[in-house]
């Protein structure tokens, strides 16, 4: 398998090979899976092995776990759309075949729910990781599923790089459900449970006024027939899906990224104001915003790592310092934040941005499995920065004390 192809979702690879585009609107099911334990494992391995070896070891463990999880998503004909640190957002599509869109979503939700329990089975088998010094770090996963219509976008300037996005109320319900789930649970929205008639362990009330069900494990269910193997995509076709430094590294023969622990500036931006379900122009509006963001980041040499859609607004995750570092990354990041605030003000459909920035040690590298990979930047500093964003007022740029100190007089 060509390594560049693994940076694209399976359904995108099939569409490119067949010369077709993916529909802007689709019916199916969204699955969001979040793993816990890797942040603690990273800190302990760094302490036991040092920065370099600890970084390499954590990526090795992450790859082992994600290889098995991604295989289960693909086994049930799902597509890994996006990685968010220790989490993945997946899409299970189903063509109506002459039936109603709701029936198509029901079939997809059934496969997504079966896949969710398959993920729990994988994690129960792994259970924990023992470090070289004998520390035992438990791993667990919580999974949320919701069925219904979504919007599917490919946003960003292809001359820079593009990002896959799924959005809409179905994605929002998945995000709301995940917040109610505990380790080891599979949770789904009420409409999906009613459609599937799946056994329920307990109901929980969400902040959005909706009910969500923790599902009971139904035991083994036969998986659908194996899906067709996604074709490899030639390098030039795959190029827009990778940030330029990542693409150049892979083209120079570096099939894997050397895991690194380095100082960097994680940078989160919350945005809202686009009605993804009702507005036919939602895709172009999001694309226009992302292109403005990319233009600012190109000026200061920062990178848009991911776009995450949620029930409390959506956010951009940006990084300065990985994969390319500069001595003045804190000053570059703060200059970019000011420029982004001004750029977004020129788009009347967007609400005022909320931003958070910090600086500290992060883990950078490519991870995933042989079927699907991504380049990302992870670590506790990333979590701290996300919290800063959530505490920022509209139009406010909130930075940590470490960030202010690093920028100095600049």
C-alpha positions as CSV (number, residue, x, y, z in Angstrom):
1,X,0.0,0.0,0.0
2,X,1.3,3.4,-0.9
3,X,1.9,5.4,2.3
4,X,0.5,8.6,0.9
5,X,-2.8,6.9,0.2
6,X,-3.3,6.1,3.9
7,X,-3.7,9.9,4.7
8,X,-7.0,9.8,2.9
9,X,-10.3,8.2,4.0
10,X,-11.2,5.0,2.1
11,X,-14.3,6.4,0.5
12,X,-12.3,9.4,-0.8
13,X,-9.8,7.0,-2.3
14,X,-12.6,5.1,-4.1
15,X,-14.1,8.3,-5.4
16,X,-10.8,9.6,-6.7
17,X,-10.1,6.3,-8.5
18,X,-13.5,6.3,-10.1
19,X,-13.3,10.0,-11.1
20,X,-16.3,11.1,-9.0
21,X,-16.9,13.5,-6.2
22,X,-18.5,12.6,-2.8
23,X,-21.9,14.1,-2.3
24,X,-22.3,17.3,-0.3
25,X,-25.3,15.7,1.6
26,X,-25.4,12.1,2.8
27,X,-27.3,9.8,5.1
28,X,-25.6,7.4,7.4
29,X,-24.1,7.3,10.9
30,X,-21.3,9.1,12.7
31,X,-19.1,7.2,15.2
32,X,-16.8,9.1,17.6
33,X,-14.3,7.1,19.7
34,X,-12.0,8.5,22.4
35,X,-9.2,6.6,24.0
36,X,-8.0,7.4,27.5
37,X,-4.6,6.6,29.0
38,X,-2.1,7.8,26.4
39,X,-1.6,11.2,28.0
40,X,-0.5,9.5,31.3
41,X,1.5,6.9,29.4
42,X,3.4,9.7,27.5
43,X,4.4,11.4,30.8
44,X,5.6,8.2,32.4
45,X,7.6,7.0,29.3
46,X,9.2,10.4,29.1
47,X,10.3,10.2,32.7
48,X,11.5,6.6,32.4
49,X,13.2,6.7,28.9
50,X,14.0,10.4,28.3
51,X,12.5,12.7,25.7
52,X,13.7,11.0,22.5
53,X,13.1,7.3,23.4
54,X,10.0,8.1,25.3
55,X,8.5,9.8,22.2
56,X,9.4,6.9,20.0
57,X,7.9,4.4,22.4
58,X,4.6,6.2,22.8
59,X,4.1,6.4,19.0
60,X,4.8,2.6,18.8
61,X,2.1,1.9,21.4
62,X,-0.4,4.3,19.8
63,X,0.2,2.6,16.4
64,X,-0.4,-0.9,17.8
65,X,-3.7,0.2,19.4
66,X,-5.0,2.3,16.4
67,X,-4.1,-0.5,13.9
68,X,-6.6,-2.8,15.5
69,X,-9.2,-0.1,16.0
70,X,-9.0,1.2,12.4
71,X,-9.2,-2.4,11.1
72,X,-12.6,-2.8,13.0
73,X,-13.9,0.5,11.5
74,X,-13.0,-0.7,8.0
75,X,-14.4,-4.2,8.7
76,X,-17.8,-2.7,9.2
77,X,-17.4,-0.5,6.1
78,X,-16.7,2.7,8.0
79,X,-14.3,5.5,7.1
80,X,-11.9,7.3,9.4
81,X,-12.6,10.9,8.5
82,X,-10.5,12.7,11.2
83,X,-8.1,12.1,14.0
84,X,-8.3,14.4,17.1
85,X,-5.3,13.4,19.3
86,X,-6.5,10.2,21.0
87,X,-9.8,10.2,19.2
88,X,-11.2,9.4,15.8
89,X,-14.3,10.6,14.0
90,X,-15.7,8.0,11.6
91,X,-18.4,8.0,8.9
92,X,-20.6,5.0,7.9
93,X,-22.3,5.8,4.6
94,X,-25.1,3.8,3.0
95,X,-26.6,4.4,-0.4
96,X,-30.4,4.5,-0.3
97,X,-30.7,1.9,-3.2
98,X,-34.3,3.1,-3.9
99,X,-35.2,3.2,-0.2
100,X,-35.7,6.2,2.0
101,X,-32.7,8.1,3.3
102,X,-33.8,7.3,6.9
103,X,-33.6,3.6,6.1
104,X,-30.1,4.0,4.7
105,X,-29.1,5.8,7.8
106,X,-30.6,3.0,9.9
107,X,-28.5,0.3,8.1
108,X,-25.4,2.4,8.5
109,X,-26.2,3.0,12.2
110,X,-26.5,-0.7,12.7
111,X,-23.0,-1.3,11.3
112,X,-21.6,1.7,13.2
113,X,-23.0,0.3,16.5
114,X,-21.7,-3.1,15.8
115,X,-18.3,-1.5,15.1
116,X,-18.5,0.4,18.4
117,X,-18.7,-2.8,20.4
118,X,-15.9,-4.3,18.3
119,X,-13.8,-1.4,19.4
120,X,-14.6,-2.1,23.0
121,X,-13.6,-5.7,22.5
122,X,-10.2,-4.6,21.1
123,X,-9.6,-2.4,24.1
124,X,-10.7,-5.0,26.6
125,X,-8.1,-7.3,25.1
126,X,-5.3,-4.7,25.3
127,X,-6.5,-3.5,28.8
128,X,-3.3,-1.9,29.9
129,X,0.3,-1.2,28.9
130,X,3.3,-2.0,31.1
131,X,6.2,0.4,30.8
132,X,9.9,-0.8,30.9
133,X,10.1,0.2,34.6
134,X,7.0,-1.8,35.4
135,X,4.3,0.9,35.7
136,X,0.9,-0.3,34.5
137,X,-1.2,2.2,32.6
138,X,-4.8,1.2,31.9
139,X,-6.3,2.0,28.5
140,X,-10.0,2.4,27.8
141,X,-12.3,3.7,25.1
142,X,-15.7,5.3,25.1
143,X,-17.7,5.4,21.8
144,X,-20.7,7.5,20.7
145,X,-22.9,6.8,17.7
146,X,-25.7,8.8,16.0
147,X,-27.5,8.2,12.7
148,X,-28.9,10.7,10.3
149,X,-28.0,13.2,7.6
150,X,-24.6,15.0,7.4
151,X,-22.8,17.5,5.3
152,X,-19.5,16.4,3.8
153,X,-17.0,19.0,2.8
154,X,-13.4,19.2,1.5
155,X,-12.1,22.6,2.6
156,X,-8.9,24.5,2.1
157,X,-6.7,25.7,-0.7
158,X,-5.5,22.6,-2.7
159,X,-2.3,24.5,-3.4
160,X,-1.7,24.4,0.4
161,X,-3.6,21.4,1.7
162,X,-7.2,20.3,2.1
163,X,-9.1,18.9,5.1
164,X,-12.0,16.4,5.3
165,X,-15.0,17.6,7.3
166,X,-18.3,16.1,8.2
167,X,-20.8,18.5,10.0
168,X,-24.4,19.0,11.0
169,X,-26.8,18.1,13.7
170,X,-25.9,14.4,13.5
171,X,-22.3,15.2,14.3
172,X,-23.4,17.5,17.1
173,X,-25.5,14.7,18.7
174,X,-22.5,12.4,18.6
175,X,-20.4,15.0,20.4
176,X,-23.1,15.5,23.0
177,X,-23.4,11.8,23.5
178,X,-19.7,11.3,24.0
179,X,-19.7,13.8,26.9
180,X,-22.1,11.5,28.7
181,X,-20.2,8.3,28.2
182,X,-17.9,6.7,30.7
183,X,-14.9,4.5,29.9
184,X,-15.9,1.2,28.4
185,X,-19.4,2.4,27.3
186,X,-21.1,2.7,23.9
187,X,-23.7,5.4,23.9
188,X,-26.2,6.5,21.1
189,X,-28.8,9.1,20.6
190,X,-32.5,8.4,21.2
191,X,-33.6,8.4,17.5
192,X,-30.9,5.9,16.6
193,X,-31.8,3.6,19.5
194,X,-35.5,3.6,18.5
195,X,-34.6,2.8,14.9
196,X,-32.3,-0.1,15.8
197,X,-34.3,-1.5,18.8
198,X,-30.9,-2.1,20.5
199,X,-31.0,-3.2,24.2
200,X,-30.4,-0.2,26.6
201,X,-28.6,-0.4,29.9
202,X,-29.4,3.1,31.1
203,X,-30.7,6.5,29.7
204,X,-28.9,9.8,30.4
205,X,-30.0,13.4,29.8
206,X,-27.8,15.6,27.7
207,X,-27.1,19.3,28.1
208,X,-28.9,19.8,24.7
209,X,-32.2,18.6,26.1
210,X,-32.0,15.3,24.3
211,X,-31.8,11.7,25.8
212,X,-29.0,9.3,25.1
213,X,-28.8,5.6,25.8
214,X,-25.9,3.6,27.1
215,X,-26.2,0.4,25.1
216,X,-25.9,-3.2,26.3
217,X,-23.5,-5.5,24.5
218,X,-25.6,-7.8,22.3
219,X,-22.8,-10.4,22.0
220,X,-21.2,-11.4,18.7
221,X,-22.8,-10.2,15.6
222,X,-21.7,-11.3,12.1
223,X,-19.7,-8.6,10.3
224,X,-20.8,-7.7,6.8
225,X,-18.9,-9.1,3.8
226,X,-15.4,-7.7,3.5
227,X,-15.5,-4.3,1.8
228,X,-13.5,-3.7,-1.4
229,X,-9.8,-2.8,-0.9
230,X,-9.4,0.9,-1.5
231,X,-7.1,1.7,-4.4
232,X,-3.8,3.5,-4.0
233,X,-3.8,7.1,-5.0
234,X,-0.9,8.4,-7.0
235,X,1.4,10.9,-5.3
236,X,0.3,14.0,-7.1
237,X,-3.4,13.3,-6.5
238,X,-2.7,12.6,-2.8
239,X,-0.5,15.7,-2.3
240,X,-3.3,18.2,-1.3
241,X,-4.3,16.0,1.7
242,X,-0.9,16.5,3.3
243,X,0.8,19.7,4.7
244,X,3.8,20.5,2.5
245,X,6.5,19.6,5.0
246,X,4.9,16.2,5.6
247,X,4.5,15.6,1.9
248,X,8.2,16.5,1.2
249,X,9.4,14.2,4.0
250,X,7.4,11.3,2.6
251,X,8.6,11.9,-1.0
252,X,12.2,11.9,0.2
253,X,11.7,8.3,1.3
254,X,10.8,8.8,5.0
255,X,7.9,6.3,5.2
256,X,7.6,7.0,8.9
257,X,8.1,10.2,10.8
258,X,10.6,10.1,13.6
259,X,8.6,10.8,16.7
260,X,9.8,14.0,18.4
261,X,9.2,15.7,21.7
262,X,9.7,19.4,21.1
263,X,8.7,22.8,22.4
264,X,5.8,24.2,20.3
265,X,2.8,26.5,20.5
266,X,-0.6,24.7,20.3
267,X,-3.3,27.2,19.2
268,X,-7.1,26.6,19.3
269,X,-9.7,28.7,17.6
270,X,-13.5,28.3,18.3
271,X,-15.8,29.5,15.6
272,X,-19.6,29.3,15.0
273,X,-22.3,30.9,12.9
274,X,-22.7,28.5,10.0
275,X,-25.9,26.5,9.7
276,X,-24.6,23.2,8.3
277,X,-27.9,21.5,7.8
278,X,-30.1,24.3,6.4
279,X,-27.7,26.5,4.5
280,X,-26.8,25.2,1.0
281,X,-23.8,27.5,1.0
282,X,-22.4,26.1,4.3
283,X,-19.6,24.4,2.4
284,X,-18.4,27.4,0.5
285,X,-18.7,29.5,3.7
286,X,-16.5,27.1,5.7
287,X,-14.1,26.8,2.8
288,X,-13.7,30.6,2.5
289,X,-12.9,30.8,6.3
290,X,-10.4,28.0,6.2
291,X,-8.6,29.5,3.2
292,X,-8.3,32.8,5.0
293,X,-6.9,30.9,8.0
294,X,-4.4,29.2,5.7
295,X,-3.3,32.5,4.1
296,X,-2.5,33.9,7.6
297,X,-0.7,30.7,8.7
298,X,1.3,30.7,5.5
299,X,2.5,34.2,6.3
300,X,3.8,33.1,9.7
301,X,4.6,29.4,8.9
302,X,2.1,27.8,11.2
303,X,0.0,24.7,10.4
304,X,-3.7,23.9,10.6
305,X,-3.6,20.4,12.2
306,X,-7.3,19.6,12.3
307,X,-10.9,20.9,12.2
308,X,-13.3,19.5,14.7
309,X,-17.1,20.0,14.6
310,X,-19.1,19.9,17.8
311,X,-22.3,20.6,19.7
312,X,-20.9,23.7,21.4
313,X,-19.3,25.3,18.3
314,X,-16.5,24.1,16.1
315,X,-12.7,24.6,16.5
316,X,-9.5,24.8,14.6
317,X,-6.3,23.2,16.0
318,X,-3.2,25.1,14.8
319,X,0.4,24.5,15.7
320,X,3.5,26.6,15.6
321,X,6.7,24.7,16.1
322,X,5.8,21.4,14.4
323,X,6.4,20.1,11.8
324,X,8.5,23.2,11.2
325,X,10.1,25.2,14.1
326,X,11.3,28.8,14.5
327,X,13.0,30.5,17.4
328,X,10.3,33.1,17.5
329,X,7.3,30.7,17.2
330,X,5.5,32.3,20.3
331,X,5.6,35.8,18.6
332,X,4.6,34.3,15.3
333,X,1.6,32.6,16.8
334,X,0.4,35.7,18.7
335,X,0.8,37.8,15.5
336,X,-1.2,35.1,13.6
337,X,-4.0,35.2,16.3
338,X,-4.4,38.9,15.9
339,X,-4.5,38.5,12.1
340,X,-7.0,35.7,12.3
341,X,-9.3,37.8,14.4
342,X,-9.2,40.6,11.8
343,X,-9.7,38.2,8.9
344,X,-12.7,36.5,10.5
345,X,-14.3,39.9,11.2
346,X,-14.6,40.3,7.4
347,X,-16.9,37.3,7.1
348,X,-20.3,38.5,8.3
349,X,-21.7,35.0,8.8
350,X,-19.1,34.1,11.5
351,X,-19.6,34.8,15.2
352,X,-16.6,36.4,17.0
353,X,-13.7,33.9,17.4
354,X,-12.5,32.6,20.8
355,X,-8.8,31.7,20.9
356,X,-6.4,30.0,23.3
357,X,-2.6,29.7,23.0
358,X,0.1,28.1,25.2
359,X,3.6,26.9,24.8
360,X,5.3,23.7,26.1
361,X,6.5,20.3,25.2
362,X,4.4,18.4,22.6
363,X,4.7,15.1,20.8
364,X,4.7,15.3,17.0
365,X,4.7,12.6,14.4
366,X,2.6,10.4,12.2
367,X,0.5,7.7,13.8
368,X,-2.4,5.4,13.0
369,X,-2.0,2.1,11.2
370,X,-1.1,0.6,7.9
371,X,-4.6,1.4,6.5
372,X,-5.0,5.0,7.8
373,X,-2.6,7.5,9.2
374,X,-2.3,11.2,10.1
375,X,0.3,13.7,11.1
376,X,-0.5,15.3,14.4
377,X,0.8,17.1,17.5
378,X,-0.3,15.7,20.9
379,X,0.4,16.1,24.6
380,X,-0.9,17.7,27.8
381,X,0.0,21.2,26.6
382,X,-2.5,20.7,23.8
383,X,-5.3,19.9,26.3
384,X,-4.4,23.0,28.3
385,X,-4.6,25.1,25.2
386,X,-8.0,23.8,24.4
387,X,-9.2,24.7,27.9
388,X,-7.9,28.2,27.4
389,X,-10.0,28.5,24.2
390,X,-13.2,27.4,26.1
391,X,-12.6,30.1,28.7
392,X,-11.9,32.9,26.3
393,X,-14.7,35.4,25.7
394,X,-15.9,36.2,22.1
395,X,-13.1,38.1,20.3
396,X,-10.7,37.3,23.1
397,X,-7.3,35.8,22.7
398,X,-6.3,34.0,26.0
399,X,-2.7,33.0,26.5
400,X,-0.9,31.1,29.2
401,X,1.8,32.6,31.5
402,X,4.3,30.3,29.7
403,X,3.3,31.8,26.4
404,X,3.6,35.3,27.6
405,X,7.0,34.6,29.1
406,X,8.3,32.9,25.9
407,X,7.2,35.9,23.7
408,X,9.0,38.3,26.0
409,X,9.1,42.0,24.9
410,X,7.8,41.0,21.4
